Amino acid sequence: MKLAFWARRAHRWIALVVGVQAFLWMLSGLYMTAIPIELIHGDHLAHVEAEPLPEVAVRADTSVLSERYPDLTGFRLKQLMGQTVYELRQGGKTTLVDSTTGVELPPLDEHQARRLASSFYRGDGSIQSMHLLEEAPSEVAKRPVPLWQANFSDRGHTTLYLSATTGELLARRHSFWRLYDFLWMFHIMDYETRSNVNNGLMRAAASVGLLFAISGIWLLVYSFRKRKAAI
């Protein structure tokens, strides 16, 4: 009888935990289906239009670039704020060089990054702050650093992230995206990654699930035995 009491109590409390998780699944799923994914991506807040290359441009000999950068794996010619540049790829590293002289360009300064962020932005706010980051925040954890973080004053608290090396728009973040990301954590039960804990949390969750199943099976068997005894 005592074992049945504790099994029933454990099953009830574990069911409560499972019920909360089920509610979070439904809540997060409802948000994900109700909000268009285009809105989440923030395409309406920032748009990149490729600057056309000038018809006539003096360009550095690409063979010279290959000699100067022996690890070169690829390159492309592009316009960046009115300047024609080569974007060179060397393994995991990207470098910009002047297309006429072949001289390597320094990373974007704050004035250039601010100007570039404003040209990308399509919202109704203005830049509140600019930060050069050597370590990417969690919402853009996989983006290469260094990067510029441009925070805008609109209602959605828009943030644009730009590569300090290439000027590329790396990410758009805003309130709808941040809420989506938060709910996605609950939807896929990504608690371990977000809280930076070890595998013990996942083992504990598995143990609780196993206990829930065992207690339920035991109570089912116990109820049948009790009914049979009463008969």
Secondary structure, DSSP 8 states (H G I E B T S, - for coil): -HHHHHHHHHHHHHHHHHHHHHHHHHHHHHHHHHS-HHHHHTTTTB--------SS-----HHHHHHH-TT--EEEEEEETTEEEEEEEETTEEEEEETTT--B-----HHHHHHHHHHHB-SS--EEEEEEESS--GGGTTS-SSEEEEEE-STT--EEEEETTT--EEEEE-HHHHHHHHHHHHHTT-HHHHHT--THHHHHHHHHHHHHHHHHHHHHHHHHHHHHHH-
